Amino acid sequence: MLQPGFIRANKEKVIAGLQKKQFKELDLVDKVIALDDQRKSIQVQSDELLAKRNAVSKEIGALMSKGEKAAAEAKKAEVSAMKDQIDQLSTQLSETESMLDGMLYRLPNLPAEAVPSGSTAEDNAVLRQAGVIPQLPEQALCHWDLITRYDLVDFQTGVKITGSGFPLYKGKGAKLQRALIHYFLDYNTAAGYTEYLPPHLVNSASAFGTGQLPDKEGQMYHVVADELYLIPTAEVPVTNIYRDEIVPAAALPVKMTAYTPCFRREAGSFGKDVRGLNRVHQFDKVEIVTLTEADKSYAALEEMVLHVERLIQSLELPYRILLLCGGDMSFASAMTYDFEVYSTAQQKWLEVSSVSNFESYQTNRMKIRTKDETGKTQLLHSLNGSSLALPRILASLLENNQDANGIRIPEVLQPYFGAATIS
């Protein structure tokens, strides 16, 4: 969350950053500054009255000790009147601070300077592309047809049980899901990430902390009776592990990984782009999260990008890495790299991971701090990445590894899956 002091001192920079992110409510900047001025004025009045009340209260004791009861009673009436004024100012201050927080929650994070300008995915910068796009046989099938042929996922029963966008994995399809999750977690823990198995529902404070609220309120499943939200990603519960804590410098960087199902109400448009596993309401994902010092966060970002890149390479999938433009970034991100794998049967790139640096935007909301060598408290920076999201990985694995005899399982997955092919 941006702070009023920073906004005031860097007004032009803030407006330019919001424009790069294609944020339309630029008038919020002036409104925040004006409301912060009002907050400061009320605070000054309150502090002055408190000081005056304390001084008068001391006079009452002195007057009573001198036996000047009438004068003391007059001072008591004066103190009582000031108390009423202080209470009114306290109420005004609380209401103003609440309004100010509401405005600040609506402002997205500012993009880093290296983030390219642009408004849509077409404006993203392709940093590099690697891997071999396979030559498939003439009768190659898209993953939704392969799923039917090898009886891996039952979409119709998923609709019966829940609704559209809730696939039911079965048999070798369920086993391959489990193999991917197990492999991803082993890969991450071997790189020093501590594994967690977090709750799949979070309270509103957790969702506010990572920036899902209020920005993505309509995209999350909301359990109204209990005021809880089904998580859209493990990033939300995992980052909140350290909410309201001061992390010892010796414990940094904090590196965490978790597998969770993810739930998202918004499943995109109709047609080929959302067919099969391309976009669903519930899916499995393994996440990595890092908390580190501010001056080390961009080095940590590059390390996480390389970590995810090597994971995709191990799956023998053709991929490319994009640096997202300002208009295609998430609400809370300062810089994001997207990974896409090539789905040869569909002849399209499918996003399978986003790796982002949120700088202090999330940690300021969650008050995740550390102390520097002077003992001064500093906000940490938070980063997260998909490592990896399973549906499109599975779609690409099926399509890119098909032949007349079945589907080849990448070598690294074979010990987890227990076979070299699906046939």
C-alpha positions as CSV (number, residue, x, y, z in Angstrom):
1,M,0.0,0.0,0.0
2,L,1.3,3.5,-0.9
3,Q,1.7,5.9,2.0
4,P,0.4,9.5,2.1
5,G,3.8,10.9,2.8
6,F,5.3,9.2,-0.2
7,I,2.5,10.3,-2.4
8,R,2.8,13.9,-1.2
9,A,6.6,14.0,-1.7
10,N,6.5,12.2,-5.1
11,K,3.2,13.3,-6.6
12,E,4.4,13.5,-10.2
13,K,6.1,10.2,-10.0
14,V,3.0,8.6,-8.5
15,I,0.8,9.9,-11.2
16,A,3.2,8.8,-14.0
17,G,3.4,5.3,-12.4
18,L,-0.4,5.1,-12.2
19,Q,-0.7,6.1,-15.8
20,K,1.8,3.4,-16.8
21,K,-0.5,0.9,-15.1
22,Q,-3.5,2.3,-17.0
23,F,-5.1,3.4,-13.7
24,K,-8.0,5.8,-14.4
25,E,-8.8,7.3,-11.0
26,L,-5.9,9.8,-11.0
27,D,-8.0,12.3,-9.0
28,L,-7.5,9.9,-6.0
29,V,-4.0,11.3,-5.6
30,D,-5.2,14.8,-4.8
31,K,-8.0,13.4,-2.7
32,V,-5.5,11.4,-0.6
33,I,-3.3,14.4,-0.1
34,A,-6.3,16.6,0.9
35,L,-7.7,14.0,3.3
36,D,-4.3,13.5,4.8
37,D,-4.1,17.3,5.4
38,Q,-7.4,17.1,7.1
39,R,-6.2,14.1,9.2
40,K,-3.1,16.1,10.3
41,S,-5.2,19.1,11.2
42,I,-7.5,17.1,13.4
43,Q,-4.6,15.4,15.0
44,V,-2.9,18.7,15.8
45,Q,-6.1,20.1,17.4
46,S,-6.6,16.9,19.4
47,D,-3.0,17.0,20.6
48,E,-3.2,20.6,21.6
49,L,-6.5,20.0,23.6
50,L,-5.0,17.0,25.3
51,A,-1.9,19.1,26.4
52,K,-4.2,21.9,27.6
53,R,-6.4,19.5,29.5
54,N,-3.4,17.9,31.2
55,A,-2.1,21.4,32.2
56,V,-5.6,22.4,33.6
57,S,-5.9,19.2,35.4
58,K,-2.6,19.9,37.3
59,E,-4.0,23.4,38.2
60,I,-7.0,21.8,39.8
61,G,-4.8,19.9,42.2
62,A,-2.9,23.0,43.1
63,L,-6.1,25.0,43.7
64,M,-7.6,22.3,45.9
65,S,-4.4,22.2,48.0
66,K,-4.8,25.9,48.5
67,G,-8.4,25.6,49.5
68,E,-9.7,27.5,46.4
69,K,-12.6,25.1,45.9
70,A,-14.7,27.4,43.7
71,A,-11.8,28.1,41.3
72,A,-11.1,24.4,41.2
73,E,-14.7,23.5,40.3
74,A,-14.5,26.1,37.5
75,K,-11.4,24.4,36.1
76,K,-13.2,21.0,36.4
77,A,-16.0,22.3,34.2
78,E,-13.4,23.5,31.8
79,V,-11.8,20.1,31.7
80,S,-15.2,18.4,31.2
81,A,-15.9,20.7,28.2
82,M,-12.5,19.9,26.7
83,K,-13.1,16.2,27.1
84,D,-16.2,16.5,25.0
85,Q,-14.3,18.3,22.3
86,I,-11.5,15.7,22.5
87,D,-14.0,12.9,22.1
88,Q,-15.5,14.6,19.1
89,L,-12.1,15.1,17.5
90,S,-11.2,11.5,18.2
91,T,-14.4,10.4,16.3
92,Q,-13.5,12.7,13.5
93,L,-10.0,11.4,13.4
94,S,-11.1,7.8,13.3
95,E,-13.6,8.5,10.5
96,T,-11.0,10.4,8.5
97,E,-8.4,7.7,8.9
98,S,-10.9,5.1,7.8
99,M,-11.7,7.2,4.7
100,L,-8.1,7.7,3.9
101,D,-7.3,4.0,4.2
102,G,-10.2,3.2,1.9
103,M,-8.7,5.5,-0.7
104,L,-5.2,4.1,-0.3
105,Y,-6.5,0.6,-0.7
106,R,-7.9,1.6,-4.2
107,L,-4.4,2.7,-5.4
108,P,-2.4,0.0,-7.1
109,N,1.3,-0.5,-6.6
110,L,3.6,1.6,-8.8
111,P,5.5,-0.2,-11.6
112,A,9.3,-0.4,-11.5
113,E,11.2,1.9,-13.9
114,A,12.2,-1.1,-16.1
115,V,8.6,-2.1,-16.7
116,P,7.6,-1.3,-20.3
117,S,4.7,1.0,-21.2
118,G,1.6,-0.6,-22.7
119,S,-2.0,-1.4,-22.1
120,T,-2.5,-5.0,-23.2
121,A,-0.7,-8.4,-23.5
122,E,0.4,-7.5,-27.0
123,D,2.6,-4.8,-25.4
124,N,4.6,-7.3,-23.2
125,A,8.3,-7.7,-24.0
126,V,9.5,-11.2,-25.0
127,L,12.8,-11.6,-23.2
128,R,13.8,-15.1,-24.4
129,Q,12.4,-18.2,-25.9
130,A,13.9,-21.7,-25.7
131,G,13.1,-25.4,-26.1
132,V,12.2,-27.3,-29.2
133,I,8.6,-27.1,-30.6
134,P,7.9,-30.8,-31.6
135,Q,6.7,-31.9,-34.9
136,L,3.4,-33.7,-34.2
137,P,1.8,-36.4,-36.4
138,E,-0.9,-35.3,-38.8
139,Q,-3.6,-36.7,-36.7
140,A,-2.4,-35.0,-33.5
141,L,-5.1,-34.1,-31.0
142,C,-5.7,-31.2,-28.6
143,H,-5.5,-32.1,-25.0
144,W,-9.3,-32.2,-24.5
145,D,-9.5,-35.0,-27.1
146,L,-6.5,-36.8,-25.6
147,I,-8.2,-36.5,-22.2
148,T,-11.2,-38.3,-23.6
149,R,-9.2,-40.9,-25.4
150,Y,-7.2,-41.9,-22.3
151,D,-9.9,-41.3,-19.8
152,L,-7.9,-38.8,-17.7
153,V,-10.5,-36.1,-16.8
154,D,-14.3,-36.2,-16.5
155,F,-15.6,-32.8,-17.2
156,Q,-19.3,-33.8,-17.4
157,T,-19.3,-35.4,-14.0
158,G,-17.5,-32.3,-12.6
159,V,-20.4,-30.3,-14.0
160,K,-22.9,-32.6,-12.3
161,I,-21.0,-32.4,-8.9
162,T,-20.3,-28.7,-8.9
163,G,-20.6,-26.9,-12.2
164,S,-18.7,-25.8,-15.3
165,G,-15.0,-25.2,-14.7
166,F,-14.6,-27.9,-12.0
167,P,-12.8,-30.8,-13.6
168,L,-12.8,-34.3,-12.1
169,Y,-9.4,-36.0,-12.6
170,K,-9.5,-39.7,-12.6
171,G,-7.2,-42.7,-13.0
172,K,-4.0,-41.9,-14.7
173,G,-5.1,-38.2,-14.9
174,A,-5.3,-38.0,-11.1
175,K,-2.0,-39.9,-10.8
176,L,-0.3,-37.5,-13.2
177,Q,-1.6,-34.5,-11.2
178,R,-0.2,-36.0,-8.0
179,A,3.1,-36.7,-9.7
180,L,3.4,-33.1,-10.9
181,I,2.6,-31.7,-7.4
182,H,5.1,-34.1,-5.7
183,Y,7.8,-33.3,-8.2
184,F,7.3,-29.5,-8.0
185,L,7.4,-29.5,-4.2
186,D,10.6,-31.7,-4.1
187,Y,12.2,-29.4,-6.7
188,N,11.4,-26.3,-4.6
189,T,12.4,-27.7,-1.2
190,A,15.7,-28.9,-2.7
191,A,16.4,-25.2,-3.6
192,G,15.9,-24.2,0.0
193,Y,12.1,-23.4,0.1
194,T,10.4,-24.5,3.3
195,E,7.2,-26.5,2.5
196,Y,3.9,-25.4,4.1
197,L,0.4,-26.8,3.8
198,P,-1.8,-23.7,4.5
199,P,-5.6,-23.3,5.0
200,H,-7.6,-23.0,1.8
201,L,-9.8,-20.3,3.2
202,V,-8.6,-16.9,4.5
203,N,-10.2,-14.0,6.4
204,S,-10.6,-10.6,4.9
205,A,-7.4,-9.3,6.7
206,S,-5.3,-11.8,4.8
207,A,-7.0,-11.0,1.5
208,F,-6.4,-7.3,2.1
209,G,-2.8,-8.0,3.0
210,T,-1.8,-9.4,-0.3
211,G,-4.0,-7.0,-2.4
212,Q,-6.8,-9.4,-3.4
213,L,-9.2,-7.1,-1.6
214,P,-10.6,-4.8,-2.7
215,D,-9.2,-5.3,-6.2
216,K,-10.4,-8.9,-6.9
217,E,-13.3,-9.1,-4.6
218,G,-15.6,-10.2,-7.4
219,Q,-13.2,-12.9,-8.5
220,M,-13.0,-14.8,-5.2
221,Y,-15.5,-17.2,-3.8
222,H,-16.9,-15.7,-0.6
223,V,-18.3,-17.7,2.3
224,V,-20.6,-15.0,3.5
225,A,-21.8,-16.6,6.7
226,D,-18.3,-16.9,8.1
227,E,-16.8,-13.9,6.3
228,L,-14.1,-16.1,4.7
229,Y,-12.7,-16.4,1.2
230,L,-11.5,-19.4,-0.8
231,I,-8.0,-18.7,-1.8
232,P,-7.2,-17.7,-5.4
233,T,-3.5,-18.8,-4.9
234,A,-1.3,-20.1,-2.0
235,E,0.4,-16.7,-2.1
236,V,-2.4,-15.3,0.2
237,P,-2.1,-17.6,3.2
238,V,1.6,-18.2,2.9
239,T,2.6,-14.5,2.8
240,N,0.3,-13.8,5.7
241,I,2.2,-16.3,7.9
242,Y,4.5,-13.3,8.7
243,R,1.7,-10.7,9.0
244,D,2.4,-8.3,12.0
245,E,5.8,-9.8,12.7
246,I,9.3,-8.5,12.8
247,V,11.5,-11.0,11.1
248,P,15.1,-11.3,12.5
249,A,17.7,-10.3,9.9
250,A,19.5,-13.6,10.5
251,A,16.4,-15.4,9.2
252,L,16.4,-13.6,5.8
253,P,15.6,-14.4,3.1
254,V,12.5,-16.3,4.1
255,K,11.7,-18.8,1.3
256,M,8.4,-20.7,1.3
257,T,6.6,-23.1,-1.0
258,A,3.1,-24.6,-0.8
259,Y,0.7,-26.7,-2.8
260,T,-3.0,-25.7,-2.7
261,P,-6.0,-25.9,-4.9
262,C,-6.9,-22.5,-6.2
263,F,-10.4,-21.1,-6.7
264,R,-11.3,-18.3,-9.1
265,R,-14.9,-17.3,-10.0
266,E,-13.8,-15.4,-13.2
267,A,-13.1,-18.1,-15.8
268,G,-12.8,-15.9,-18.9
269,S,-14.7,-15.9,-22.2
270,F,-16.4,-18.6,-24.2
271,G,-14.8,-20.6,-27.0
272,K,-11.6,-22.3,-27.8
273,D,-9.5,-20.2,-25.4
274,V,-11.3,-21.7,-22.4
275,R,-11.9,-25.2,-23.7
276,G,-10.6,-28.2,-21.7
277,L,-8.0,-27.2,-19.1
278,N,-7.2,-23.8,-20.6
279,R,-9.2,-21.9,-18.0
280,V,-11.1,-23.4,-15.0
281,H,-12.6,-22.3,-11.7
282,Q,-10.6,-24.8,-9.6
283,F,-7.1,-25.8,-10.3
284,D,-3.9,-27.1,-8.5
285,K,-0.8,-25.0,-8.1
286,V,2.5,-25.0,-6.3
287,E,3.7,-21.6,-5.2
288,I,7.0,-20.1,-4.1
289,V,7.1,-17.0,-1.8
290,T,10.2,-15.0,-0.7
291,L,10.5,-12.3,1.9
292,T,13.8,-10.3,1.8
293,E,15.4,-6.9,2.4
294,A,14.5,-4.1,0.1
295,D,18.0,-3.8,-1.5
296,K,18.0,-7.5,-2.3
297,S,14.6,-8.0,-3.7
298,Y,15.4,-7.6,-7.4
299,A,18.3,-10.1,-7.1
300,A,15.8,-12.4,-5.5
301,L,13.4,-11.9,-8.4
302,E,16.0,-12.9,-10.9
303,E,16.9,-15.9,-8.8
304,M,13.2,-17.0,-8.7
305,V,12.8,-16.5,-12.5
306,L,15.9,-18.7,-13.1
307,H,14.4,-21.3,-10.6
308,V,11.1,-21.5,-12.5
309,E,12.9,-21.5,-15.9
310,R,15.0,-24.6,-14.9
311,L,11.8,-26.3,-13.7
312,I,10.1,-25.8,-17.0
313,Q,13.3,-26.9,-18.8
314,S,13.3,-30.2,-16.8
315,L,9.8,-30.9,-18.2
316,E,11.2,-30.6,-21.7
317,L,8.6,-28.1,-22.8
318,P,9.2,-25.2,-25.2
319,Y,8.7,-21.9,-23.4
320,R,9.2,-18.2,-23.5
321,I,9.6,-15.5,-20.8
322,L,7.8,-12.2,-21.0
323,L,8.3,-8.9,-19.0
324,L,4.8,-7.6,-18.5
325,C,3.9,-4.0,-19.5
326,G,2.3,-1.7,-17.0
327,G,-1.2,-2.2,-18.2
328,D,-1.0,-6.0,-18.0
329,M,0.4,-6.3,-14.5
330,S,-1.5,-7.2,-11.4
331,F,-2.8,-4.6,-9.0
332,A,-0.1,-5.2,-6.3
333,S,2.9,-6.0,-8.5
334,A,5.9,-3.7,-9.2
335,M,7.4,-6.0,-11.8
336,T,6.2,-9.3,-13.2
337,Y,7.7,-12.0,-15.5
338,D,5.3,-14.4,-17.2
339,F,6.2,-17.9,-18.4
340,E,4.4,-19.4,-21.3
341,V,4.7,-22.9,-22.7
342,Y,3.8,-23.8,-26.2
343,S,0.9,-26.0,-26.8
344,T,1.7,-27.5,-30.2
345,A,-1.7,-29.0,-31.0
346,Q,-3.5,-25.8,-30.2
347,Q,-0.6,-23.8,-31.8
348,K,-0.7,-21.2,-29.0
349,W,1.3,-20.1,-26.0
350,L,-0.3,-20.8,-22.6
351,E,0.7,-18.9,-19.4
352,V,1.8,-21.3,-16.7
353,S,3.6,-19.0,-14.2
354,S,3.9,-15.4,-13.1
355,V,6.9,-14.4,-11.0
356,S,6.5,-11.0,-9.3
357,N,8.2,-8.5,-7.0
358,F,5.7,-6.5,-4.9
359,E,8.4,-4.5,-3.2
360,S,6.8,-3.1,0.0
361,Y,3.2,-2.9,-1.2
362,Q,2.1,-6.1,0.5
363,T,4.4,-6.0,3.5
364,N,3.2,-2.4,4.3
365,R,-0.4,-3.7,4.4
366,M,0.7,-6.7,6.5
367,K,3.3,-4.9,8.6
368,I,6.0,-7.5,7.8
369,R,9.2,-5.9,9.0
370,T,12.8,-6.4,10.0
371,K,15.4,-4.4,11.9
372,D,18.6,-3.1,10.3
373,E,22.0,-3.1,11.9
374,T,21.1,0.2,13.6
375,G,18.0,-1.3,15.2
376,K,15.7,0.7,13.0
377,T,12.5,-1.1,11.8
378,Q,12.3,-1.5,8.0
379,L,9.6,-3.0,5.7
380,L,10.6,-6.2,3.9
381,H,9.9,-6.8,0.2
382,S,7.7,-9.7,-0.8
383,L,7.9,-11.8,-4.0
384,N,6.0,-14.8,-5.3
385,G,5.8,-17.1,-8.3
386,S,3.9,-20.1,-9.7
387,S,6.1,-23.2,-9.6
388,L,3.9,-24.3,-11.3
389,A,0.2,-24.0,-12.2
390,L,-0.9,-27.5,-13.3
391,P,-3.8,-27.3,-15.8
392,R,-1.9,-25.7,-18.7
393,I,1.3,-27.6,-17.9
394,L,-0.8,-30.8,-18.1
395,A,-2.4,-29.7,-21.4
396,S,1.0,-29.0,-22.9
397,L,2.6,-32.2,-21.7
398,L,-0.2,-34.2,-23.2
399,E,-0.2,-32.4,-26.5
400,N,3.5,-32.1,-27.0
401,N,4.4,-35.7,-26.1
402,Q,1.7,-37.6,-28.0
403,D,2.5,-40.2,-30.7
404,A,0.8,-43.2,-32.2
405,N,1.5,-45.3,-29.2
406,G,0.3,-42.9,-26.4
407,I,1.8,-40.1,-24.4
408,R,5.4,-40.0,-23.3
409,I,6.0,-38.9,-19.7
410,P,9.1,-36.6,-19.3
411,E,12.0,-38.4,-17.6
412,V,12.0,-36.4,-14.4
413,L,8.3,-37.3,-13.8
414,Q,8.6,-41.0,-14.5
415,P,9.7,-42.0,-10.9
416,Y,6.7,-40.0,-9.5
417,F,4.2,-41.3,-12.1
418,G,5.5,-44.9,-12.0
419,A,5.5,-45.3,-15.8
420,A,7.1,-43.9,-19.0
421,T,3.9,-43.6,-21.0
422,I,0.2,-43.2,-20.9
423,S,-1.4,-45.6,-23.3
